[in-house]
Amino acid sequence: MEAYPGKEGYVQPHIYHGSRAVLDRQRQFWGPPPIKKDVLKEYRTPEEYIGHWMNNLPSPALVIRKEILEANCKAWLVAVQGNSASFRADLKVLKTSPITKMMLGGGKHKAVMVSSISEIYGIMPLLKEGLIDDVLWGVPFGGSSLAAFKRLAEQVKLTVVVDHEGHLEALNQTTLENEANQMRRWPVLIRVDRGAPAIDRLHQLLEFLAENEAVELRGFYCEATELYSSLQPSDRPESLIEQQVEAVMAAAQLVGDHTSLILSIEATTSDDLAYHPPRPLPSLWKLEYRSGSFAVNDLQRVSRSLAVTDDIAMSILANECSTYDDRREVLIDAGAVALSRETSEKFPGFGTLANRKLWYVGRLTQEQGILVTDDSNPHSSLPSFAVSLLVQNAGVTASAYNCYYVVGGRQDTVLEVWHRWSEW
């Protein structure tokens, strides 16, 4: 199948599939079928689509609108600047260098949180550039991670999160050395639950840590656990911040105000950054906000009133494969792999059309989805050709893609291609 000139002079790599009605419309829109010559010419590198119309992309494709992404990051960084707390960017959502630089303000902030080894390898060039100097492994680790931690800790200021004596025992058996071959200690943050932490358990961890010469306490870590699925409507974002601050402060009081501590909490919106603890923190305690999903947003965040749909910078481009007028449904080439099976309270299905909110993906197979609608008007038109889908969970959905197409301008032109740090 050979590419051929398409609409507005762009090249359309074309594959005919679906019903006869779809085939006829595609021919009318794109012109006559291509002459089959060399199948290999059909395959391109992602960069070859730069300068092309977004709808020319091979589908399904992950698309990022650069103007919205930049606006989201700018708003967040302005809010951070007006707060005395420090900021740590969470990289697990999109795992790519350009967005990491944006979230950090091009070097204004230098602390990040990772949750996979590939993220640490991915940020190595940024570490060498001096844009990052503090890395937090933000989930309790498994035993197989220690060998990689030891290698990476020689190049990175790496702090790990612990919440069990087994973590401390494992770290104690894995010694670190500095450049002079002298033993140095593993810096750790102890994870506590929001609300009222388990004080007895914290006492046990702190006693164990005090006896452990290979580990040093750097502070405490709390998060809005299971943010989207388990919260009640009465759980306002501001109450989540209050509960986290109460938890880390209660834990820190067990250590005392004579020790330098980081109190790391998860921020869900820029409004969280305006929050002030009910009482001043001791001078040696430092409040730290972590976040990463603010950069692109998704339907789950909108459902929890953490963003609005105009703030969503990421979408999935899919193509119509067939239409079923009798039951008002459309088959598209994006299924469970392309969209995930994530859901939310306010948005039905597994993805919503960006420009027609009453249409959403109601059913999925592995590689295909069915668009259904709540539109009661039987005369409204069915979606056709390329469709843009807002996704429920940006991080889960993005994990299926090796690269992101960055678009902008009035013509939705592909401006850049950003590659993802893949694997684990």
Secondary structure, DSSP 4 states (H G I P E B T S, - for coil): ---EE-GGG-EE-----S-HHHHHHHHHHH-SPPPP--GGGG---GGGGTTSBGGGS-SSEEEEEHHHHHHHHHHHHHHHHTSSSEEEEE-TTT--HHHHHHHTTTTT--EEEESSHHHHHHTHHHHHTTS--EEEE-SPPPGGGHHHHHHHHTTS-EEEEE-SHHHHHHHHTS-EE-TTS-EEPEEEEEE--SSS--HHHHHHHHHHHHT-TTEEEEEEE---TTTTTS--TT--HHHHHHHHHHHHHHHHHTT-TTS-EEEEEE--SGGGGG---SSPPPTTEEEEEEE-GGGT--HHHHHTTSS-GGG--EEEEEEEEEEETTTTEEEES--HHHH-S---SSS-SS-EESS-TTEEEEEE-SS-EEEEE----TTSPPP-SEEEEE-S-HHHHHTT-SEEEEEETTTTEEEEEEE-----
